[in-house]
Amino acid sequence: MKILTFASSLLLIFSFNAAALDVKQRFDHLDSNKSGYLTQDELEPQPQLLSTFVMWDKNQDNQISLVEFKNYLTNNLY
């Protein structure tokens, strides 16, 4: 029983790490100028993301940070 619990815990940890990496990879792919932020220009080819830009941009600086991107995806898509 302890082995099963341990194995389940390991799988859960790896799943969260994989999800975090996936979010970072998506962000990096969208960040075409590699500034560390997403702008409306960079999201223009993704109209479904661009249409929710204002909801992502919590501090209203007209750019999306990795933290804002992760928080939005975590709270709205997963």
C-alpha positions as CSV (number, residue, x, y, z in Angstrom):
1,M,0.0,0.0,0.0
2,K,2.8,2.4,0.8
3,I,4.4,1.7,-2.6
4,L,1.1,2.5,-4.4
5,T,0.8,5.8,-2.5
6,F,4.4,6.7,-3.2
7,A,4.0,5.9,-6.9
8,S,0.8,7.9,-7.1
9,S,2.5,10.9,-5.5
10,L,5.4,10.7,-7.9
11,L,3.0,10.6,-10.9
12,L,1.1,13.7,-9.5
13,I,4.3,15.6,-9.1
14,F,5.5,14.8,-12.6
15,S,2.1,15.8,-14.0
16,F,2.3,19.2,-12.4
17,N,5.9,19.7,-13.6
18,A,4.9,18.7,-17.1
19,A,1.9,21.2,-17.0
20,A,4.2,24.0,-15.9
21,L,6.7,23.2,-18.6
22,D,3.9,23.1,-21.2
23,V,2.7,26.6,-20.1
24,K,6.2,28.0,-20.3
25,Q,6.7,26.4,-23.8
26,R,3.4,27.9,-25.0
27,F,4.4,31.3,-23.6
28,D,7.9,31.2,-25.2
29,H,6.4,30.2,-28.5
30,L,4.0,33.2,-28.5
31,D,6.8,35.6,-27.3
32,S,8.2,36.0,-30.8
33,N,10.5,38.9,-29.9
34,K,11.7,37.1,-26.7
35,S,11.1,40.1,-24.5
36,G,9.6,38.0,-21.7
37,Y,6.2,39.6,-22.3
38,L,3.3,39.0,-24.7
39,T,2.0,42.1,-26.5
40,Q,-1.2,42.5,-28.6
41,D,0.9,42.5,-31.7
42,E,2.4,39.1,-30.8
43,L,-1.1,37.7,-30.1
44,E,-2.6,39.1,-33.3
45,P,-2.2,35.7,-35.2
46,Q,-4.1,34.1,-32.3
47,P,-7.5,35.9,-32.3
48,Q,-9.0,33.6,-29.6
49,L,-6.1,34.7,-27.2
50,L,-6.2,38.4,-28.4
51,S,-9.9,38.7,-27.6
52,T,-9.2,38.0,-23.9
53,F,-6.1,40.1,-23.6
54,V,-7.7,42.6,-21.3
55,M,-8.7,39.8,-18.9
56,W,-5.1,38.5,-18.8
57,D,-3.4,41.8,-18.3
58,K,-4.2,42.2,-14.5
59,N,-1.8,45.1,-14.0
60,Q,-3.0,46.9,-17.2
61,D,0.5,47.5,-18.5
62,N,-0.5,46.4,-22.1
63,Q,1.7,43.3,-21.9
64,I,1.2,39.8,-20.5
65,S,3.9,38.4,-18.2
66,L,4.5,34.7,-17.8
67,V,2.8,34.9,-14.4
68,E,-0.3,36.5,-15.8
69,F,-0.3,34.0,-18.6
70,K,0.0,31.1,-16.2
71,N,-2.6,32.4,-13.8
72,Y,-5.1,33.0,-16.6
73,L,-4.6,29.6,-18.1
74,T,-4.7,27.9,-14.7
75,N,-7.9,29.7,-13.6
76,N,-9.8,29.6,-17.0
77,L,-8.7,26.7,-19.1
78,Y,-7.6,23.8,-16.9
